[in-house]
Amino acid sequence: HRPSDGPLFAIYADEMGRGDIAKNHITLIQQALASMDIHLPHPRSEEFLTQAELPDLTYPYATYQLSLALFPDSRYEEILGYSLGVEMFGLGELRLHEMEKMRHHRFDIAYEAAHLSIDNVSAGHARQATDLIVGYLDHVGRTAGPVAVERAWQRVWRGYASFAFFVEPQLARRLMAGRAAA
């Protein structure tokens, strides 16, 4: 058990609504989709496999998350970094802009509004993710020393940067091309 496991699970519990199905983020996403007249079959159903509402290009993001989840111990640092990227994405102006566009089209904004309130950098998930990374690295330093902290930080950074492949693919490709040329 790592000291950072509790705070990481607390973020997950918030995402799941802390037992309140109305606050569960999957419920909020379904509400948003329904307001767009998109009604998906349950993901475990046979019909979901053949639905055409979600284009195939949306699946790499989910597949990557599932891949990380398969290895919670060996990819722990990458999960911490990736989580920070997720929680920091869409803070402030970007989220407000998305909400304004959705309001304009009369789409449900509950999912966006929930994230605007819980992903903030002062006390929300973005701050919690930052604090748990700092706490984790401190724990590594106390138990394994500075070399281990550097290795752990590189892996956290790799997880954080991997989020860019999904939200900034052109930037990620440019950086990779520059790295390959060096």
VEXTI-460552 format. One record per residue (C-alpha): residue in three letters; x, y, z. Coordinates in pm, whole numbers. Layout:
BEGIN
+-----+--------+--------+--------+
!   r !     px !     py !     pz !
+-----+--------+--------+--------+
! Ala !      X !      Y !      Z !
...
+-----+--------+--------+--------+
This chain:
BEGIN
+-----+--------+--------+--------+
!   r !     px !     py !     pz !
+-----+--------+--------+--------+
! His !      0 !      0 !      0 !
! Arg !    138 !    337 !   -105 !
! Pro !     45 !    656 !     82 !
! Ser !    -73 !    805 !   -249 !
! Asp !   -325 !    526 !   -312 !
! Gly !   -589 !    682 !    -86 !
! Pro !   -589 !   1025 !   -252 !
! Leu !   -587 !    864 !   -596 !
! Phe !   -886 !    651 !   -505 !
! Ala !  -1063 !    958 !   -361 !
! Ile !  -1043 !   1123 !   -704 !
! Tyr !  -1185 !    808 !   -861 !
! Ala !  -1465 !    800 !   -602 !
! Asp !  -1557 !   1158 !   -694 !
! Glu !  -1568 !   1061 !  -1061 !
! Met !  -1803 !    777 !   -973 !
! Gly !  -2030 !   1011 !   -778 !
! Arg !  -1936 !    886 !   -431 !
! Gly !  -2234 !    654 !   -436 !
! Asp !  -2480 !    905 !   -583 !
! Ile !  -2575 !    774 !   -927 !
! Ala !  -2694 !   1121 !  -1031 !
! Lys !  -2339 !   1252 !   -980 !
! Asn !  -2168 !    955 !  -1144 !
! His !  -1974 !   1087 !  -1441 !
! Ile !  -2098 !    810 !  -1667 !
! Thr !  -2453 !    921 !  -1586 !
! Leu !  -2360 !   1282 !  -1661 !
! Ile !  -2204 !   1182 !  -1993 !
! Gln !  -2516 !    985 !  -2084 !
! Gln !  -2728 !   1291 !  -2001 !
! Ala !  -2512 !   1507 !  -2227 !
! Leu !  -2533 !   1255 !  -2510 !
! Ala !  -2910 !   1220 !  -2466 !
! Ser !  -2945 !   1598 !  -2492 !
! Met !  -2769 !   1564 !  -2829 !
! Asp !  -3015 !   1290 !  -2924 !
! Ile !  -2740 !   1027 !  -2903 !
! His !  -2857 !    709 !  -2734 !
! Leu !  -2594 !    441 !  -2707 !
! Pro !  -2651 !     78 !  -2616 !
! His !  -2486 !    -45 !  -2299 !
! Pro !  -2110 !    -92 !  -2358 !
! Arg !  -2131 !   -459 !  -2260 !
! Ser !  -2407 !   -533 !  -2508 !
! Glu !  -2365 !   -686 !  -2851 !
! Glu !  -2539 !   -380 !  -3000 !
! Phe !  -2264 !   -152 !  -2874 !
! Leu !  -2012 !   -332 !  -3093 !
! Thr !  -2204 !   -237 !  -3405 !
! Gln !  -2330 !    109 !  -3308 !
! Ala !  -2226 !    389 !  -3541 !
! Glu !  -2271 !    692 !  -3312 !
! Leu !  -1914 !    684 !  -3179 !
! Pro !  -1650 !    678 !  -3450 !
! Asp !  -1365 !    430 !  -3411 !
! Leu !  -1116 !    713 !  -3368 !
! Thr !  -1251 !    768 !  -3016 !
! Tyr !  -1134 !    431 !  -2888 !
! Pro !   -754 !    472 !  -2858 !
! Tyr !   -800 !    706 !  -2559 !
! Ala !  -1012 !    454 !  -2370 !
! Thr !   -790 !    166 !  -2478 !
! Tyr !   -484 !    344 !  -2342 !
! Gln !   -656 !    406 !  -2009 !
! Leu !   -759 !     43 !  -1987 !
! Ser !   -404 !    -63 !  -2072 !
! Leu !   -265 !    145 !  -1786 !
! Ala !   -530 !      5 !  -1554 !
! Leu !   -420 !   -350 !  -1631 !
! Phe !    -82 !   -277 !  -1471 !
! Pro !   -155 !    -64 !  -1164 !
! Asp !    168 !   -159 !   -988 !
! Ser !    420 !   -170 !  -1271 !
! Arg !    278 !    146 !  -1433 !
! Tyr !    187 !    331 !  -1115 !
! Glu !    401 !    636 !  -1182 !
! Glu !    266 !    668 !  -1536 !
! Ile !    -87 !    644 !  -1397 !
! Leu !    -12 !    928 !  -1154 !
! Gly !    120 !   1149 !  -1434 !
! Tyr !   -159 !   1060 !  -1673 !
! Ser !   -414 !   1134 !  -1401 !
! Leu !   -263 !   1478 !  -1353 !
! Gly !   -294 !   1542 !  -1726 !
! Val !   -658 !   1435 !  -1723 !
! Glu !   -741 !   1649 !  -1421 !
! Met !   -567 !   1956 !  -1559 !
! Phe !   -722 !   1927 !  -1903 !
! Gly !  -1007 !   2163 !  -1961 !
! Leu !   -946 !   2392 !  -1667 !
! Gly !  -1085 !   2740 !  -1675 !
! Glu !  -1136 !   2909 !  -2009 !
! Leu !  -1138 !   2593 !  -2220 !
! Arg !  -1409 !   2435 !  -2005 !
! Leu !  -1610 !   2759 !  -1999 !
! His !  -1587 !   2783 !  -2378 !
! Glu !  -1711 !   2425 !  -2414 !
! Met !  -2000 !   2497 !  -2180 !
! Glu !  -2095 !   2808 !  -2376 !
! Lys !  -2100 !   2611 !  -2702 !
! Met !  -2313 !   2341 !  -2541 !
! Arg !  -2554 !   2597 !  -2395 !
! His !  -2584 !   2761 !  -2736 !
! His !  -2705 !   2430 !  -2879 !
! Arg !  -2919 !   2359 !  -2571 !
! Phe !  -2713 !   2055 !  -2472 !
! Asp !  -2686 !   1935 !  -2114 !
! Ile !  -2381 !   2087 !  -1944 !
! Ala !  -2391 !   1896 !  -1613 !
! Tyr !  -2078 !   1693 !  -1697 !
! Glu !  -1882 !   2003 !  -1794 !
! Ala !  -2010 !   2198 !  -1495 !
! Ala !  -1914 !   1917 !  -1258 !
! His !  -1561 !   1919 !  -1393 !
! Leu !  -1536 !   2294 !  -1378 !
! Ser !  -1606 !   2274 !  -1007 !
! Ile !  -1403 !   1965 !   -913 !
! Asp !  -1097 !   1988 !  -1139 !
! Asn !   -972 !   2323 !  -1014 !
! Val !   -612 !   2393 !   -915 !
! Ser !   -687 !   2543 !   -575 !
! Ala !   -843 !   2242 !   -401 !
! Gly !   -992 !   2021 !   -670 !
! His !   -870 !   1716 !   -854 !
! Ala !   -588 !   1899 !  -1031 !
! Arg !   -452 !   2011 !   -695 !
! Gln !   -513 !   1671 !   -538 !
! Ala !   -332 !   1496 !   -824 !
! Thr !    -39 !   1735 !   -786 !
! Asp !    -27 !   1685 !   -410 !
! Leu !    -40 !   1309 !   -437 !
! Ile !    248 !   1309 !   -687 !
! Val !    455 !   1529 !   -457 !
! Gly !    367 !   1304 !   -164 !
! Tyr !    450 !    992 !   -363 !
! Leu !    788 !   1129 !   -472 !
! Asp !    860 !   1234 !   -114 !
! His !    778 !    880 !     -1 !
! Val !   1009 !    737 !   -269 !
! Gly !   1283 !    974 !   -158 !
! Arg !   1251 !    873 !    206 !
! Thr !   1241 !    501 !    130 !
! Ala !   1468 !    463 !   -175 !
! Gly !   1675 !    780 !   -214 !
! Pro !   1725 !   1056 !   -471 !
! Val !   1815 !    832 !   -765 !
! Ala !   1486 !    649 !   -724 !
! Val !   1304 !    983 !   -706 !
! Glu !   1457 !   1087 !  -1038 !
! Arg !   1352 !    758 !  -1200 !
! Ala !   1002 !    785 !  -1053 !
! Trp !    971 !   1147 !  -1167 !
! Gln !   1072 !   1053 !  -1522 !
! Arg !    797 !    793 !  -1525 !
! Val !    540 !   1035 !  -1380 !
! Trp !    640 !   1285 !  -1649 !
! Arg !    609 !   1016 !  -1916 !
! Gly !    255 !    943 !  -1799 !
! Tyr !    168 !   1313 !  -1798 !
! Ala !    318 !   1367 !  -2142 !
! Ser !    141 !   1059 !  -2280 !
! Phe !   -186 !   1245 !  -2234 !
! Ala !    -67 !   1483 !  -2508 !
! Phe !    -98 !   1204 !  -2764 !
! Phe !   -475 !   1233 !  -2723 !
! Val !   -528 !   1606 !  -2676 !
! Glu !   -238 !   1753 !  -2875 !
! Pro !   -149 !   1489 !  -3134 !
! Gln !     23 !   1734 !  -3370 !
! Leu !    242 !   1866 !  -3088 !
! Ala !    326 !   1513 !  -2977 !
! Arg !    427 !   1417 !  -3332 !
! Arg !    646 !   1729 !  -3366 !
! Leu !    818 !   1659 !  -3036 !
! Met !    878 !   1297 !  -3129 !
! Ala !   1014 !   1397 !  -3469 !
! Gly !   1249 !   1648 !  -3306 !
! Arg !   1366 !   1389 !  -3057 !
! Ala !   1430 !   1134 !  -3332 !
! Ala !   1632 !   1390 !  -3528 !
! Ala !   1849 !   1473 !  -3226 !
+-----+--------+--------+--------+
